[in-house]
Amino acid sequence: MTTWTGHAETLADTTALAAQAEHLTGRCRATGLDPRTYAGIIAATIALGAYPVNATGTPWPQDRDLIEGICDLLDDIADRWHDYIRLRHAAATERARARAHLNATSNPHDKEYLQAVVADCTTALDVLAPLAGRLRAASARLNDTPEQLGETYAAVYDLVARGGQMPRNGRWITGEDPSC
């Protein structure tokens, strides 16, 4: 039988979300983006419990794919947030019920059981408490990333929107020889 605390520990484990954010970071690094443009992804990764120091991945083929990756992670964080709200509400409600029954019963076995339920729900709520902050911080930073990307590469986006084309691999800007 799974306890309220067990459910809370499972929900509070953001390892998979952190790995997803770390993967986004690695792909941004592989693409060669200015780290300031994806600082929000790095901050979200840290908020979710990972440190993307050595994150690697395949380059993003286009900016739309990066934005889609960010949106996918935001959706997963929103899903976790909804699960968090449901579990927090259910555990608080169960604890209130158990306390009410505890005050109404004189049976020692019932009292022992109800005290265990109250303790389990209280522990579950304590386990869940930091999750809200981590999810809010990650979501806020991810929501900033498209704007950071746009601000940094505004001139390039403007050039492309007007029908201009980037030089092959854009390497003339860095002084590197373009590959033929």
C-alpha positions in Angstrom: 0.0 0.0 0.0 1.4 3.4 -1.1 1.4 6.1 1.5 0.7 9.7 1.1 4.4 10.3 1.7 5.3 7.8 -1.0 3.1 9.6 -3.5 4.6 12.9 -2.5 8.2 11.7 -2.8 7.5 10.3 -6.3 5.9 13.6 -7.4 8.6 15.8 -5.8 11.4 13.9 -7.7 12.2 16.3 -10.5 15.1 14.2 -11.9 13.3 13.5 -15.2 12.3 17.2 -15.7 15.9 18.2 -14.8 17.3 15.8 -17.4 14.9 17.1 -20.0 16.1 20.7 -19.2 19.7 19.6 -19.2 19.2 18.0 -22.7 17.9 21.4 -24.0 20.9 23.1 -22.6 23.3 20.6 -24.2 21.6 21.1 -27.6 21.8 24.9 -27.2 25.5 24.6 -26.5 26.0 22.2 -29.5 24.2 24.7 -31.7 26.7 27.4 -30.7 24.1 29.8 -29.2 25.3 32.6 -27.0 24.8 31.3 -23.5 22.9 34.5 -22.5 20.2 33.4 -24.9 19.5 30.2 -23.1 20.4 31.3 -19.6 16.7 30.7 -18.7 17.1 27.0 -19.6 20.2 26.8 -17.6 18.5 28.4 -14.6 15.5 26.0 -15.0 17.8 23.0 -15.1 19.3 24.2 -11.8 15.9 24.9 -10.3 14.9 21.4 -11.1 17.9 19.9 -9.5 20.7 19.4 -12.1 23.8 21.3 -13.0 24.3 21.3 -16.7 28.1 21.8 -16.6 28.9 19.0 -19.2 25.5 18.9 -21.0 25.9 17.9 -24.6 23.5 17.1 -27.4 22.9 17.5 -31.1 22.5 21.0 -32.5 19.1 22.4 -33.0 18.2 22.4 -36.7 16.2 25.6 -36.4 14.9 28.0 -33.8 11.4 26.6 -34.0 12.7 23.3 -32.7 14.3 24.9 -29.7 11.1 26.8 -28.9 9.1 23.6 -29.3 11.5 21.9 -26.9 11.0 24.7 -24.4 7.2 24.4 -24.8 7.3 20.7 -24.3 9.2 21.1 -21.0 6.8 23.9 -19.9 3.9 21.5 -20.6 5.5 18.8 -18.5 6.1 21.3 -15.7 2.5 22.4 -15.9 1.3 18.8 -15.7 3.5 18.3 -12.6 2.1 21.5 -11.1 -1.5 20.2 -11.6 -0.5 16.8 -10.0 1.1 18.8 -7.1 -2.0 20.8 -6.5 -4.2 17.7 -6.6 -2.0 15.7 -4.2 -1.5 18.6 -1.8 -5.3 19.2 -1.7 -6.0 15.5 -1.2 -3.4 15.1 1.5 -4.6 18.2 3.4 -8.2 17.0 3.1 -7.3 13.5 4.3 -5.3 15.0 7.3 -8.3 17.2 8.2 -10.7 14.2 8.1 -8.3 12.1 10.2 -8.0 14.9 12.8 -11.8 15.2 13.0 -12.3 11.5 13.4 -9.4 11.4 15.9 -11.2 14.0 18.1 -14.4 12.0 17.8 -13.2 8.5 18.7 -12.3 6.9 21.9 -11.2 3.5 20.4 -7.4 3.2 21.0 -6.9 1.2 17.7 -8.7 3.9 15.7 -6.7 6.6 17.5 -3.5 4.9 16.6 -4.5 4.5 13.0 -5.7 8.0 12.7 -2.6 9.4 14.3 -0.5 7.5 11.7 -2.7 9.0 8.9 -2.2 12.5 10.3 1.6 12.0 10.5 1.8 10.5 7.0 -0.2 13.4 5.5 1.8 16.0 7.4 5.1 14.4 6.1 3.7 14.3 2.6 2.8 18.0 2.7 6.3 18.7 4.0 7.9 16.8 1.2 5.7 18.6 -1.4 6.4 22.1 0.0 9.7 22.8 -1.9 8.3 21.4 -5.1 6.1 24.4 -5.8 9.0 26.8 -5.6 11.1 24.7 -7.9 8.4 24.4 -10.5 7.5 28.1 -10.4 11.2 29.1 -10.7 11.8 26.7 -13.7 8.7 27.8 -15.4 9.4 31.5 -15.0 12.9 31.1 -16.4 11.8 29.0 -19.3 9.2 31.6 -20.2 11.9 34.3 -20.4 14.1 32.3 -22.8 12.3 33.0 -26.2 12.5 36.8 -25.4 16.2 36.4 -24.5 16.8 34.5 -27.8 14.9 37.2 -29.7 16.7 40.1 -28.2 20.1 38.6 -28.9 19.4 37.6 -32.4 17.0 40.4 -33.4 19.1 41.7 -36.2 19.4 38.2 -37.7 15.7 37.6 -37.4 15.1 41.0 -39.0 17.4 40.2 -41.9 15.7 36.8 -42.6 12.2 38.4 -42.2 13.1 40.9 -44.9 14.1 38.1 -47.3 17.9 38.2 -46.6 20.0 35.2 -46.2 22.7 34.3 -43.8 26.1 33.5 -45.2 27.0 29.8 -45.3 27.2 28.7 -41.7 27.4 32.3 -40.6 31.2 31.8 -40.1 32.3 35.0 -41.9 31.3 36.8 -38.7 33.8 34.9 -36.6 36.6 35.0 -39.2 36.6 31.2 -39.6 37.0 29.8 -43.1 33.6 28.5 -44.3 33.6 24.9 -45.2 32.9 24.2 -48.9 
